[in-house]
């Protein structure tokens, strides 16, 4: 489960950090929480939640950073959720198209909509990189707790 979740940070449609967390809880439970205690599991849970929040809001955050309209931010968020169903192309294009469509709807400026779409796409890319980092941090915390 842990390695499947780690692969899910890159591959779409796998729950990634929630799957990793579930595997870590099972291993800790199997060991009767002797090596990995509740404090470590709480830290792992917080890292997992942060990863999940980033997964859905990274595109919207990217759009907001360039002064996008509220419609563009919502478009990026909706595009992120729908894009996950479309695999890797959907994950890239979903926030971009959602933010661009929202900005075009709100301000009727095609150039501005394109800029907001690109910013949303960059936000998603940076969010994906951060998600991999958080997953590796979870793995590091778990291994450290297991060995100490």
N, C-alpha and C positions, 0 to 999 in steps of 0.2 A: 504494500500500500504506500509506503514511504517513497519508494523509487518510482512507482506509478504516478504519484502526486508530483514528484520532482519533474518527471517527463511532462506532466500536464502544465507546467509553467510555460512550456514552449508549444506543445501540441494543443489545439483547441478541443473543446468539448470534454476535457477531463477536469475534474474539480480541483486539481492542483493542491494548494495548501490545505484545504479542508480534508482531502484524502491523506495528505502527509500527517496532519494532526491526528486523524483517526488511527492511523497506523502507529503513531507514537504513543497514543493513549493505550492502545491494545498491548504494545510491548511493555509499557510501564505497568499495566494491570497484570500482565502475565508474570512479571517479576514482583508482584504485590507492592508496587510503588516503593521498593527499597532503594533502587538506584535513581530513579527519576521520580521526584516528589511533586507535591502539589504546587509548590512555588515555581518550579521549572515548567510544569504544565500550564500554569497561569501565564507565564511569559510566552510560551509557545502559542497559547490561545490568542493573546494580544497581537502577536506577530501575524497570525493567521487572519484575524479580523482586519488588520491594517492592509494586508494583501488583498483581501476581498473588496474592501472599500476602494482601494486604488484601481482594481480591475474595472470597476464600473464608472468611476468618476474621473479617471485620468484624462480622457478626451474632453470632458466638460471643463476641467481645470485648465487644460491647454487653451481652449477657446476663450475662457474668461480672462486669461493672462493678456490677451491682445484686445481686450475691451469689447468682446462680442455681446450681442444683445441677449436678453433672457431666452428668447426663442431659439437662438443658436446653441446656447448652453443646454437647453432641454433637448434640442435636436441631436447634439453630440451624445447625450446620455441615452436617449432612445436608440440612436444608431449603434451605440456600444452594445446594448442589450440584444438588439436584433442581429447585429453583426457577428456575435458569438456563434450563432446558428449557422453561419456561412463559412465556417472554417477560418483559415488564416486570411484569405482575401476579404472575407466579411469583417474580420476583426480590424483590418486596416481601413477598408473602405467605409464601414458602417459609421464610425464617428465622423470621418471626413465628410461624407455625404449628408449625414444628419445635421452637422453644424453648418455646413454650407447652405443647405435647404432652409434651415431656421433663420440664418442671417439674411438670405435672399428674401424670405417672406417678410422679415421685420423691416429691412432697410431698402429693398429693391436695388441693391448695388452689387453687380456681379463680381467686380474685382474685390470688393470688401468681403463678399461671401467666400471667394476662393482663398483669401488670406486667412479667414477664420477657419475654414476647412483644413488648411495645411497646419495651422496651429493646433487644431484638435488632433490631427494625425500624429504630429510630433508629441503631443501630450500622451497619446496612447502608446507610442513607442517608448517614451521615457517611463511610463507606468509599467510596461512589460519588463523593462530592464530592472526597475525597482522590485517588481514581483519576483524575479529570479533571485535578486539579492536577498529579499526577505525569506524566500524558500531556503536558500543556502544558510542564512542566519538561523533559521529554525533547525536545520540539520546540525549545524555547529552547536547550538544550545543543547540539543538532545544528546549528541555524542559526548559533549563535555559533562553533562549531568550523568550519563550512563557510566562514564569512566571514573568519575570522581566519587 
